[in-house]
Amino acid sequence: MLLIGEIAKLAGVTPRTVRHYHRIGLLAEPERTAGGYRSYGMSALSRLLQIRKLAALGMGLGEVADALAETGVK
């Protein structure tokens, strides 16, 4: 399991960006540890990398959300 700083670093974004993706619904909120920390798995990392790739191709975040919804990726 990864903490927010770790998943952000692997994806090349900041923890603030990850939290923003949570707020706008692009990335589901993960379960939290007993200490209250977000705990991410590999599926969350995969989703985050997909978001970043689509954004790098020039898609706006709304378009990214639509593209991921069409593919059924959660």
mmCIF file of the N, C-alpha and C atoms, coordinates in Angstrom:
data_MODEL
# 
_entry.id   MODEL 
# 
loop_
_atom_site.group_PDB 
_atom_site.id 
_atom_site.type_symbol 
_atom_site.label_atom_id 
_atom_site.label_alt_id 
_atom_site.label_comp_id 
_atom_site.label_asym_id 
_atom_site.label_entity_id 
_atom_site.label_seq_id 
_atom_site.pdbx_PDB_ins_code 
_atom_site.Cartn_x 
_atom_site.Cartn_y 
_atom_site.Cartn_z 
_atom_site.occupancy 
_atom_site.B_iso_or_equiv 
_atom_site.pdbx_formal_charge 
_atom_site.auth_seq_id 
_atom_site.auth_comp_id 
_atom_site.auth_asym_id 
_atom_site.auth_atom_id 
_atom_site.pdbx_PDB_model_num 
ATOM 1   N N  . MET A 1 1  ? 0.828   -1.176 0.000   1.00 0.00 ? 1  MET A N  1 
ATOM 2   C CA . MET A 1 1  ? 0.000   0.000  0.000   1.00 0.00 ? 1  MET A CA 1 
ATOM 3   C C  . MET A 1 1  ? 0.883   1.254  0.000   1.00 0.00 ? 1  MET A C  1 
ATOM 4   N N  . LEU A 1 2  ? 0.391   2.263  -0.658  1.00 0.00 ? 2  LEU A N  1 
ATOM 5   C CA . LEU A 1 2  ? 1.141   3.510  -0.808  1.00 0.00 ? 2  LEU A CA 1 
ATOM 6   C C  . LEU A 1 2  ? 0.417   4.649  -0.107  1.00 0.00 ? 2  LEU A C  1 
ATOM 7   N N  . LEU A 1 3  ? 1.180   5.573  0.448   1.00 0.00 ? 3  LEU A N  1 
ATOM 8   C CA . LEU A 1 3  ? 0.622   6.789  1.007   1.00 0.00 ? 3  LEU A CA 1 
ATOM 9   C C  . LEU A 1 3  ? 0.530   7.833  -0.094  1.00 0.00 ? 3  LEU A C  1 
ATOM 10  N N  . ILE A 1 4  ? -0.180  8.915  0.162   1.00 0.00 ? 4  ILE A N  1 
ATOM 11  C CA . ILE A 1 4  ? -0.440  9.910  -0.879  1.00 0.00 ? 4  ILE A CA 1 
ATOM 12  C C  . ILE A 1 4  ? 0.847   10.486 -1.479  1.00 0.00 ? 4  ILE A C  1 
ATOM 13  N N  . GLY A 1 5  ? 1.842   10.753 -0.655  1.00 0.00 ? 5  GLY A N  1 
ATOM 14  C CA . GLY A 1 5  ? 3.100   11.291 -1.171  1.00 0.00 ? 5  GLY A CA 1 
ATOM 15  C C  . GLY A 1 5  ? 3.813   10.305 -2.076  1.00 0.00 ? 5  GLY A C  1 
ATOM 16  N N  . GLU A 1 6  ? 3.722   9.030  -1.734  1.00 0.00 ? 6  GLU A N  1 
ATOM 17  C CA . GLU A 1 6  ? 4.376   7.994  -2.530  1.00 0.00 ? 6  GLU A CA 1 
ATOM 18  C C  . GLU A 1 6  ? 3.694   7.815  -3.881  1.00 0.00 ? 6  GLU A C  1 
ATOM 19  N N  . ILE A 1 7  ? 2.358   7.748  -3.884  1.00 0.00 ? 7  ILE A N  1 
ATOM 20  C CA . ILE A 1 7  ? 1.649   7.565  -5.151  1.00 0.00 ? 7  ILE A CA 1 
ATOM 21  C C  . ILE A 1 7  ? 1.809   8.790  -6.037  1.00 0.00 ? 7  ILE A C  1 
ATOM 22  N N  . ALA A 1 8  ? 1.809   9.975  -5.424  1.00 0.00 ? 8  ALA A N  1 
ATOM 23  C CA . ALA A 1 8  ? 1.990   11.205 -6.188  1.00 0.00 ? 8  ALA A CA 1 
ATOM 24  C C  . ALA A 1 8  ? 3.360   11.219 -6.861  1.00 0.00 ? 8  ALA A C  1 
ATOM 25  N N  . LYS A 1 9  ? 4.385   10.844 -6.113  1.00 0.00 ? 9  LYS A N  1 
ATOM 26  C CA . LYS A 1 9  ? 5.745   10.837 -6.666  1.00 0.00 ? 9  LYS A CA 1 
ATOM 27  C C  . LYS A 1 9  ? 5.864   9.848  -7.819  1.00 0.00 ? 9  LYS A C  1 
ATOM 28  N N  . LEU A 1 10 ? 5.299   8.662  -7.658  1.00 0.00 ? 10 LEU A N  1 
ATOM 29  C CA . LEU A 1 10 ? 5.357   7.657  -8.726  1.00 0.00 ? 10 LEU A CA 1 
ATOM 30  C C  . LEU A 1 10 ? 4.650   8.134  -9.994  1.00 0.00 ? 10 LEU A C  1 
ATOM 31  N N  . ALA A 1 11 ? 3.585   8.910  -9.833  1.00 0.00 ? 11 ALA A N  1 
ATOM 32  C CA . ALA A 1 11 ? 2.822   9.389  -10.988 1.00 0.00 ? 11 ALA A CA 1 
ATOM 33  C C  . ALA A 1 11 ? 3.336   10.718 -11.529 1.00 0.00 ? 11 ALA A C  1 
ATOM 34  N N  . GLY A 1 12 ? 4.263   11.333 -10.824 1.00 0.00 ? 12 GLY A N  1 
ATOM 35  C CA . GLY A 1 12 ? 4.815   12.602 -11.292 1.00 0.00 ? 12 GLY A CA 1 
ATOM 36  C C  . GLY A 1 12 ? 3.917   13.795 -11.036 1.00 0.00 ? 12 GLY A C  1 
ATOM 37  N N  . VAL A 1 13 ? 3.130   13.721 -9.968  1.00 0.00 ? 13 VAL A N  1 
ATOM 38  C CA . VAL A 1 13 ? 2.260   14.827 -9.582  1.00 0.00 ? 13 VAL A CA 1 
ATOM 39  C C  . VAL A 1 13 ? 2.518   15.151 -8.115  1.00 0.00 ? 13 VAL A C  1 
ATOM 40  N N  . THR A 1 14 ? 1.809   16.137 -7.613  1.00 0.00 ? 14 THR A N  1 
ATOM 41  C CA . THR A 1 14 ? 1.918   16.488 -6.197  1.00 0.00 ? 14 THR A CA 1 
ATOM 42  C C  . THR A 1 14 ? 0.760   15.870 -5.418  1.00 0.00 ? 14 THR A C  1 
ATOM 43  N N  . PRO A 1 15 ? 0.911   15.727 -4.117  1.00 0.00 ? 15 PRO A N  1 
ATOM 44  C CA . PRO A 1 15 ? -0.226  15.267 -3.303  1.00 0.00 ? 15 PRO A CA 1 
ATOM 45  C C  . PRO A 1 15 ? -1.451  16.180 -3.453  1.00 0.00 ? 15 PRO A C  1 
ATOM 46  N N  . ARG A 1 16 ? -1.199  17.457 -3.647  1.00 0.00 ? 16 ARG A N  1 
ATOM 47  C CA . ARG A 1 16 ? -2.310  18.396 -3.852  1.00 0.00 ? 16 ARG A CA 1 
ATOM 48  C C  . ARG A 1 16 ? -3.113  18.031 -5.107  1.00 0.00 ? 16 ARG A C  1 
ATOM 49  N N  . THR A 1 17 ? -2.418  17.633 -6.158  1.00 0.00 ? 17 THR A N  1 
ATOM 50  C CA . THR A 1 17 ? -3.085  17.214 -7.389  1.00 0.00 ? 17 THR A CA 1 
ATOM 51  C C  . THR A 1 17 ? -3.928  15.971 -7.148  1.00 0.00 ? 17 THR A C  1 
ATOM 52  N N  . VAL A 1 18 ? -3.386  15.021 -6.402  1.00 0.00 ? 18 VAL A N  1 
ATOM 53  C CA . VAL A 1 18 ? -4.135  13.804 -6.092  1.00 0.00 ? 18 VAL A CA 1 
ATOM 54  C C  . VAL A 1 18 ? -5.407  14.152 -5.333  1.00 0.00 ? 18 VAL A C  1 
ATOM 55  N N  . ARG A 1 19 ? -5.300  15.050 -4.334  1.00 0.00 ? 19 ARG A N  1 
ATOM 56  C CA . ARG A 1 19 ? -6.484  15.465 -3.577  1.00 0.00 ? 19 ARG A CA 1 
ATOM 57  C C  . ARG A 1 19 ? -7.489  16.188 -4.485  1.00 0.00 ? 19 ARG A C  1 
ATOM 58  N N  . HIS A 1 20 ? -6.988  16.977 -5.437  1.00 0.00 ? 20 HIS A N  1 
ATOM 59  C CA . HIS A 1 20 ? -7.879  17.658 -6.391  1.00 0.00 ? 20 HIS A CA 1 
ATOM 60  C C  . HIS A 1 20 ? -8.640  16.631 -7.235  1.00 0.00 ? 20 HIS A C  1 
ATOM 61  N N  . TYR A 1 21 ? -7.949  15.605 -7.694  1.00 0.00 ? 21 TYR A N  1 
ATOM 62  C CA . TYR A 1 21 ? -8.610  14.557 -8.474  1.00 0.00 ? 21 TYR A CA 1 
ATOM 63  C C  . TYR A 1 21 ? -9.681  13.857 -7.640  1.00 0.00 ? 21 TYR A C  1 
ATOM 64  N N  . HIS A 1 22 ? -9.461  13.717 -6.335  1.00 0.00 ? 22 HIS A N  1 
ATOM 65  C CA . HIS A 1 22 ? -10.494 13.169 -5.455  1.00 0.00 ? 22 HIS A CA 1 
ATOM 66  C C  . HIS A 1 22 ? -11.712 14.089 -5.436  1.00 0.00 ? 22 HIS A C  1 
ATOM 67  N N  . ARG A 1 23 ? -11.463 15.380 -5.236  1.00 0.00 ? 23 ARG A N  1 
ATOM 68  C CA . ARG A 1 23 ? -12.561 16.354 -5.116  1.00 0.00 ? 23 ARG A CA 1 
ATOM 69  C C  . ARG A 1 23 ? -13.429 16.399 -6.370  1.00 0.00 ? 23 ARG A C  1 
ATOM 70  N N  . ILE A 1 24 ? -12.810 16.281 -7.553  1.00 0.00 ? 24 ILE A N  1 
ATOM 71  C CA . ILE A 1 24 ? -13.599 16.384 -8.787  1.00 0.00 ? 24 ILE A CA 1 
ATOM 72  C C  . ILE A 1 24 ? -14.085 15.028 -9.294  1.00 0.00 ? 24 ILE A C  1 
ATOM 73  N N  . GLY A 1 25 ? -13.779 13.960 -8.571  1.00 0.00 ? 25 GLY A N  1 
ATOM 74  C CA . GLY A 1 25 ? -14.307 12.647 -8.902  1.00 0.00 ? 25 GLY A CA 1 
ATOM 75  C C  . GLY A 1 25 ? -13.518 11.828 -9.915  1.00 0.00 ? 25 GLY A C  1 
ATOM 76  N N  . LEU A 1 26 ? -12.327 12.275 -10.269 1.00 0.00 ? 26 LEU A N  1 
ATOM 77  C CA . LEU A 1 26 ? -11.519 11.495 -11.214 1.00 0.00 ? 26 LEU A CA 1 
ATOM 78  C C  . LEU A 1 26 ? -10.865 10.291 -10.554 1.00 0.00 ? 26 LEU A C  1 
ATOM 79  N N  . LEU A 1 27 ? -10.593 10.405 -9.269  1.00 0.00 ? 27 LEU A N  1 
ATOM 80  C CA . LEU A 1 27 ? -9.918  9.348  -8.528  1.00 0.00 ? 27 LEU A CA 1 
ATOM 81  C C  . LEU A 1 27 ? -10.704 9.105  -7.245  1.00 0.00 ? 27 LEU A C  1 
ATOM 82  N N  . ALA A 1 28 ? -11.112 7.872  -7.045  1.00 0.00 ? 28 ALA A N  1 
ATOM 83  C CA . ALA A 1 28 ? -11.904 7.539  -5.861  1.00 0.00 ? 28 ALA A CA 1 
ATOM 84  C C  . ALA A 1 28 ? -11.076 7.706  -4.589  1.00 0.00 ? 28 ALA A C  1 
ATOM 85  N N  . GLU A 1 29 ? -11.748 8.120  -3.533  1.00 0.00 ? 29 GLU A N  1 
ATOM 86  C CA . GLU A 1 29 ? -11.091 8.206  -2.224  1.00 0.00 ? 29 GLU A CA 1 
ATOM 87  C C  . GLU A 1 29 ? -10.728 6.799  -1.768  1.00 0.00 ? 29 GLU A C  1 
ATOM 88  N N  . PRO A 1 30 ? -9.499  6.591  -1.347  1.00 0.00 ? 30 PRO A N  1 
ATOM 89  C CA . PRO A 1 30 ? -9.094  5.258  -0.892  1.00 0.00 ? 30 PRO A CA 1 
ATOM 90  C C  . PRO A 1 30 ? -9.500  5.027  0.563   1.00 0.00 ? 30 PRO A C  1 
ATOM 91  N N  . GLU A 1 31 ? -9.349  3.798  0.991   1.00 0.00 ? 31 GLU A N  1 
ATOM 92  C CA . GLU A 1 31 ? -9.544  3.497  2.402   1.00 0.00 ? 31 GLU A CA 1 
ATOM 93  C C  . GLU A 1 31 ? -8.440  4.194  3.182   1.00 0.00 ? 31 GLU A C  1 
ATOM 94  N N  . ARG A 1 32 ? -8.694  4.365  4.462   1.00 0.00 ? 32 ARG A N  1 
ATOM 95  C CA . ARG A 1 32 ? -7.695  5.013  5.310   1.00 0.00 ? 32 ARG A CA 1 
ATOM 96  C C  . ARG A 1 32 ? -7.140  4.030  6.324   1.00 0.00 ? 32 ARG A C  1 
ATOM 97  N N  . THR A 1 33 ? -5.920  4.280  6.727   1.00 0.00 ? 33 THR A N  1 
ATOM 98  C CA . THR A 1 33 ? -5.296  3.451  7.751   1.00 0.00 ? 33 THR A CA 1 
ATOM 99  C C  . THR A 1 33 ? -5.918  3.783  9.098   1.00 0.00 ? 33 THR A C  1 
ATOM 100 N N  . ALA A 1 34 ? -5.568  3.003  10.111  1.00 0.00 ? 34 ALA A N  1 
ATOM 101 C CA . ALA A 1 34 ? -6.060  3.272  11.464  1.00 0.00 ? 34 ALA A CA 1 
ATOM 102 C C  . ALA A 1 34 ? -5.632  4.665  11.933  1.00 0.00 ? 34 ALA A C  1 
ATOM 103 N N  . GLY A 1 35 ? -4.521  5.148  11.399  1.00 0.00 ? 35 GLY A N  1 
ATOM 104 C CA . GLY A 1 35 ? -4.030  6.482  11.754  1.00 0.00 ? 35 GLY A CA 1 
ATOM 105 C C  . GLY A 1 35 ? -4.652  7.599  10.932  1.00 0.00 ? 35 GLY A C  1 
ATOM 106 N N  . GLY A 1 36 ? -5.544  7.251  9.992   1.00 0.00 ? 36 GLY A N  1 
ATOM 107 C CA . GLY A 1 36 ? -6.228  8.258  9.187   1.00 0.00 ? 36 GLY A CA 1 
ATOM 108 C C  . GLY A 1 36 ? -5.548  8.617  7.879   1.00 0.00 ? 36 GLY A C  1 
ATOM 109 N N  . TYR A 1 37 ? -4.466  7.940  7.534   1.00 0.00 ? 37 TYR A N  1 
ATOM 110 C CA . TYR A 1 37 ? -3.771  8.218  6.281   1.00 0.00 ? 37 TYR A CA 1 
ATOM 111 C C  . TYR A 1 37 ? -4.443  7.497  5.117   1.00 0.00 ? 37 TYR A C  1 
ATOM 112 N N  . ARG A 1 38 ? -4.466  8.160  3.959   1.00 0.00 ? 38 ARG A N  1 
ATOM 113 C CA . ARG A 1 38 ? -4.982  7.504  2.757   1.00 0.00 ? 38 ARG A CA 1 
ATOM 114 C C  . ARG A 1 38 ? -4.029  6.372  2.373   1.00 0.00 ? 38 ARG A C  1 
ATOM 115 N N  . SER A 1 39 ? -4.595  5.235  1.986   1.00 0.00 ? 39 SER A N  1 
ATOM 116 C CA . SER A 1 39 ? -3.794  4.065  1.631   1.00 0.00 ? 39 SER A CA 1 
ATOM 117 C C  . SER A 1 39 ? -4.189  3.609  0.229   1.00 0.00 ? 39 SER A C  1 
ATOM 118 N N  . TYR A 1 40 ? -3.275  3.770  -0.725  1.00 0.00 ? 40 TYR A N  1 
ATOM 119 C CA . TYR A 1 40 ? -3.542  3.500  -2.134  1.00 0.00 ? 40 TYR A CA 1 
ATOM 120 C C  . TYR A 1 40 ? -2.963  2.162  -2.571  1.00 0.00 ? 40 TYR A C  1 
ATOM 121 N N  . GLY A 1 41 ? -3.681  1.490  -3.456  1.00 0.00 ? 41 GLY A N  1 
ATOM 122 C CA . GLY A 1 41 ? -3.206  0.255  -4.054  1.00 0.00 ? 41 GLY A CA 1 
ATOM 123 C C  . GLY A 1 41 ? -2.754  0.486  -5.481  1.00 0.00 ? 41 GLY A C  1 
ATOM 124 N N  . MET A 1 42 ? -2.390  -0.587 -6.147  1.00 0.00 ? 42 MET A N  1 
ATOM 125 C CA . MET A 1 42 ? -1.899  -0.494 -7.516  1.00 0.00 ? 42 MET A CA 1 
ATOM 126 C C  . MET A 1 42 ? -2.981  -0.045 -8.496  1.00 0.00 ? 42 MET A C  1 
ATOM 127 N N  . SER A 1 43 ? -4.241  -0.368 -8.218  1.00 0.00 ? 43 SER A N  1 
ATOM 128 C CA . SER A 1 43 ? -5.304  0.066  -9.127  1.00 0.00 ? 43 SER A CA 1 
ATOM 129 C C  . SER A 1 43 ? -5.439  1.590  -9.111  1.00 0.00 ? 43 SER A C  1 
ATOM 130 N N  . ALA A 1 44 ? -5.235  2.198  -7.952  1.00 0.00 ? 44 ALA A N  1 
ATOM 131 C CA . ALA A 1 44 ? -5.283  3.661  -7.867  1.00 0.00 ? 44 ALA A CA 1 
ATOM 132 C C  . ALA A 1 44 ? -4.107  4.267  -8.627  1.00 0.00 ? 44 ALA A C  1 
ATOM 133 N N  . LEU A 1 45 ? -2.941  3.654  -8.526  1.00 0.00 ? 45 LEU A N  1 
ATOM 134 C CA . LEU A 1 45 ? -1.780  4.148  -9.271  1.00 0.00 ? 45 LEU A CA 1 
ATOM 135 C C  . LEU A 1 45 ? -2.028  4.031  -10.771 1.00 0.00 ? 45 LEU A C  1 
ATOM 136 N N  . SER A 1 46 ? -2.590  2.926  -11.204 1.00 0.00 ? 46 SER A N  1 
ATOM 137 C CA . SER A 1 46 ? -2.897  2.743  -12.615 1.00 0.00 ? 46 SER A CA 1 
ATOM 138 C C  . SER A 1 46 ? -3.870  3.818  -13.102 1.00 0.00 ? 46 SER A C  1 
ATOM 139 N N  . ARG A 1 47 ? -4.907  4.072  -12.330 1.00 0.00 ? 47 ARG A N  1 
ATOM 140 C CA . ARG A 1 47 ? -5.897  5.097  -12.681 1.00 0.00 ? 47 ARG A CA 1 
ATOM 141 C C  . ARG A 1 47 ? -5.226  6.465  -12.757 1.00 0.00 ? 47 ARG A C  1 
ATOM 142 N N  . LEU A 1 48 ? -4.397  6.777  -11.783 1.00 0.00 ? 48 LEU A N  1 
ATOM 143 C CA . LEU A 1 48 ? -3.721  8.069  -11.761 1.00 0.00 ? 48 LEU A CA 1 
ATOM 144 C C  . LEU A 1 48 ? -2.806  8.230  -12.975 1.00 0.00 ? 48 LEU A C  1 
ATOM 145 N N  . LEU A 1 49 ? -2.117  7.182  -13.354 1.00 0.00 ? 49 LEU A N  1 
ATOM 146 C CA . LEU A 1 49 ? -1.261  7.241  -14.539 1.00 0.00 ? 49 LEU A CA 1 
ATOM 147 C C  . LEU A 1 49 ? -2.077  7.412  -15.817 1.00 0.00 ? 49 LEU A C  1 
ATOM 148 N N  . GLN A 1 50 ? -3.252  6.783  -15.871 1.00 0.00 ? 50 GLN A N  1 
ATOM 149 C CA . GLN A 1 50 ? -4.135  6.963  -17.032 1.00 0.00 ? 50 GLN A CA 1 
ATOM 150 C C  . GLN A 1 50 ? -4.613  8.407  -17.121 1.00 0.00 ? 50 GLN A C  1 
ATOM 151 N N  . ILE A 1 51 ? -4.981  8.978  -15.990 1.00 0.00 ? 51 ILE A N  1 
ATOM 152 C CA . ILE A 1 51 ? -5.417  10.382 -15.958 1.00 0.00 ? 51 ILE A CA 1 
ATOM 153 C C  . ILE A 1 51 ? -4.301  11.276 -16.476 1.00 0.00 ? 51 ILE A C  1 
ATOM 154 N N  . ARG A 1 52 ? -3.098  11.059 -15.986 1.00 0.00 ? 52 ARG A N  1 
ATOM 155 C CA . ARG A 1 52 ? -1.955  11.878 -16.390 1.00 0.00 ? 52 ARG A CA 1 
ATOM 156 C C  . ARG A 1 52 ? -1.660  11.732 -17.880 1.00 0.00 ? 52 ARG A C  1 
ATOM 157 N N  . LYS A 1 53 ? -1.741  10.515 -18.394 1.00 0.00 ? 53 LYS A N  1 
ATOM 158 C CA . LYS A 1 53 ? -1.454  10.282 -19.813 1.00 0.00 ? 53 LYS A CA 1 
ATOM 159 C C  . LYS A 1 53 ? -2.473  11.004 -20.692 1.00 0.00 ? 53 LYS A C  1 
ATOM 160 N N  . LEU A 1 54 ? -3.744  10.885 -20.350 1.00 0.00 ? 54 LEU A N  1 
ATOM 161 C CA . LEU A 1 54 ? -4.780  11.547 -21.140 1.00 0.00 ? 54 LEU A CA 1 
ATOM 162 C C  . LEU A 1 54 ? -4.649  13.068 -21.066 1.00 0.00 ? 54 LEU A C  1 
ATOM 163 N N  . ALA A 1 55 ? -4.322  13.582 -19.892 1.00 0.00 ? 55 ALA A N  1 
ATOM 164 C CA . ALA A 1 55 ? -4.122  15.025 -19.747 1.00 0.00 ? 55 ALA A CA 1 
ATOM 165 C C  . ALA A 1 55 ? -2.914  15.477 -20.571 1.00 0.00 ? 55 ALA A C  1 
ATOM 166 N N  . ALA A 1 56 ? -1.865  14.666 -20.595 1.00 0.00 ? 56 ALA A N  1 
ATOM 167 C CA . ALA A 1 56 ? -0.669  14.999 -21.376 1.00 0.00 ? 56 ALA A CA 1 
ATOM 168 C C  . ALA A 1 56 ? -0.958  15.018 -22.875 1.00 0.00 ? 56 ALA A C  1 
ATOM 169 N N  . LEU A 1 57 ? -1.969  14.276 -23.286 1.00 0.00 ? 57 LEU A N  1 
ATOM 170 C CA . LEU A 1 57 ? -2.363  14.262 -24.701 1.00 0.00 ? 57 LEU A CA 1 
ATOM 171 C C  . LEU A 1 57 ? -3.198  15.480 -25.072 1.00 0.00 ? 57 LEU A C  1 
ATOM 172 N N  . GLY A 1 58 ? -3.463  16.333 -24.086 1.00 0.00 ? 58 GLY A N  1 
ATOM 173 C CA . GLY A 1 58 ? -4.177  17.574 -24.357 1.00 0.00 ? 58 GLY A CA 1 
ATOM 174 C C  . GLY A 1 58 ? -5.631  17.591 -23.933 1.00 0.00 ? 58 GLY A C  1 
ATOM 175 N N  . MET A 1 59 ? -6.088  16.533 -23.308 1.00 0.00 ? 59 MET A N  1 
ATOM 176 C CA . MET A 1 59 ? -7.487  16.488 -22.855 1.00 0.00 ? 59 MET A CA 1 
ATOM 177 C C  . MET A 1 59 ? -7.653  17.307 -21.582 1.00 0.00 ? 59 MET A C  1 
ATOM 178 N N  . GLY A 1 60 ? -8.776  18.013 -21.500 1.00 0.00 ? 60 GLY A N  1 
ATOM 179 C CA . GLY A 1 60 ? -9.134  18.680 -20.262 1.00 0.00 ? 60 GLY A CA 1 
ATOM 180 C C  . GLY A 1 60 ? -9.620  17.635 -19.269 1.00 0.00 ? 60 GLY A C  1 
ATOM 181 N N  . LEU A 1 61 ? -9.691  17.997 -18.001 1.00 0.00 ? 61 LEU A N  1 
ATOM 182 C CA . LEU A 1 61 ? -10.084 17.014 -16.989 1.00 0.00 ? 61 LEU A CA 1 
ATOM 183 C C  . LEU A 1 61 ? -11.509 16.507 -17.185 1.00 0.00 ? 61 LEU A C  1 
ATOM 184 N N  . GLY A 1 62 ? -12.386 17.332 -17.710 1.00 0.00 ? 62 GLY A N  1 
ATOM 185 C CA . GLY A 1 62 ? -13.740 16.877 -18.025 1.00 0.00 ? 62 GLY A CA 1 
ATOM 186 C C  . GLY A 1 62 ? -13.733 15.825 -19.121 1.00 0.00 ? 62 GLY A C  1 
ATOM 187 N N  . GLU A 1 63 ? -12.898 16.046 -20.127 1.00 0.00 ? 63 GLU A N  1 
ATOM 188 C CA . GLU A 1 63 ? -12.753 15.072 -21.207 1.00 0.00 ? 63 GLU A CA 1 
ATOM 189 C C  . GLU A 1 63 ? -12.119 13.778 -20.707 1.00 0.00 ? 63 GLU A C  1 
ATOM 190 N N  . VAL A 1 64 ? -11.169 13.917 -19.792 1.00 0.00 ? 64 VAL A N  1 
ATOM 191 C CA . VAL A 1 64 ? -10.540 12.740 -19.198 1.00 0.00 ? 64 VAL A CA 1 
ATOM 192 C C  . VAL A 1 64 ? -11.591 11.910 -18.468 1.00 0.00 ? 64 VAL A C  1 
ATOM 193 N N  . ALA A 1 65 ? -12.437 12.576 -17.688 1.00 0.00 ? 65 ALA A N  1 
ATOM 194 C CA . ALA A 1 65 ? -13.498 11.879 -16.955 1.00 0.00 ? 65 ALA A CA 1 
ATOM 195 C C  . ALA A 1 65 ? -14.420 11.159 -17.928 1.00 0.00 ? 65 ALA A C  1 
ATOM 196 N N  . ASP A 1 66 ? -14.798 11.816 -19.013 1.00 0.00 ? 66 ASP A N  1 
ATOM 197 C CA . ASP A 1 66 ? -15.668 11.182 -20.009 1.00 0.00 ? 66 ASP A CA 1 
ATOM 198 C C  . ASP A 1 66 ? -14.989 9.984  -20.671 1.00 0.00 ? 66 ASP A C  1 
ATOM 199 N N  . ALA A 1 67 ? -13.726 10.128 -21.020 1.00 0.00 ? 67 ALA A N  1 
ATOM 200 C CA . ALA A 1 67 ? -12.999 9.031  -21.671 1.00 0.00 ? 67 ALA A CA 1 
ATOM 201 C C  . ALA A 1 67 ? -12.887 7.828  -20.739 1.00 0.00 ? 67 ALA A C  1 
ATOM 202 N N  . LEU A 1 68 ? -12.594 8.068  -19.482 1.00 0.00 ? 68 LEU A N  1 
ATOM 203 C CA . LEU A 1 68 ? -12.475 6.960  -18.534 1.00 0.00 ? 68 LEU A CA 1 
ATOM 204 C C  . LEU A 1 68 ? -13.827 6.317  -18.257 1.00 0.00 ? 68 LEU A C  1 
ATOM 205 N N  . ALA A 1 69 ? -14.876 7.120  -18.258 1.00 0.00 ? 69 ALA A N  1 
ATOM 206 C CA . ALA A 1 69 ? -16.225 6.572  -18.055 1.00 0.00 ? 69 ALA A CA 1 
ATOM 207 C C  . ALA A 1 69 ? -16.641 5.679  -19.230 1.00 0.00 ? 69 ALA A C  1 
ATOM 208 N N  . GLU A 1 70 ? -16.253 6.077  -20.434 1.00 0.00 ? 70 GLU A N  1 
ATOM 209 C CA . GLU A 1 70 ? -16.600 5.296  -21.630 1.00 0.00 ? 70 GLU A CA 1 
ATOM 210 C C  . GLU A 1 70 ? -15.899 3.948  -21.643 1.00 0.00 ? 70 GLU A C  1 
ATOM 211 N N  . THR A 1 71 ? -14.708 3.877  -21.080 1.00 0.00 ? 71 THR A N  1 
ATOM 212 C CA . THR A 1 71 ? -13.965 2.634  -21.067 1.00 0.00 ? 71 THR A CA 1 
ATOM 213 C C  . THR A 1 71 ? -14.348 1.762  -19.878 1.00 0.00 ? 71 THR A C  1 
ATOM 214 N N  . GLY A 1 72 ? -15.107 2.330  -18.949 1.00 0.00 ? 72 GLY A N  1 
ATOM 215 C CA . GLY A 1 72 ? -15.525 1.577  -17.778 1.00 0.00 ? 72 GLY A CA 1 
ATOM 216 C C  . GLY A 1 72 ? -14.441 1.462  -16.718 1.00 0.00 ? 72 GLY A C  1 
ATOM 217 N N  . VAL A 1 73 ? -13.388 2.227  -16.863 1.00 0.00 ? 73 VAL A N  1 
ATOM 218 C CA . VAL A 1 73 ? -12.287 2.202  -15.905 1.00 0.00 ? 73 VAL A CA 1 
ATOM 219 C C  . VAL A 1 73 ? -12.716 2.958  -14.667 1.00 0.00 ? 73 VAL A C  1 
ATOM 220 N N  . LYS A 1 74 ? -12.465 2.342  -13.503 1.00 0.00 ? 74 LYS A N  1 
ATOM 221 C CA . LYS A 1 74 ? -12.854 3.001  -12.247 1.00 0.00 ? 74 LYS A CA 1 
ATOM 222 C C  . LYS A 1 74 ? -11.666 3.341  -11.423 1.00 0.00 ? 74 LYS A C  1 
# 
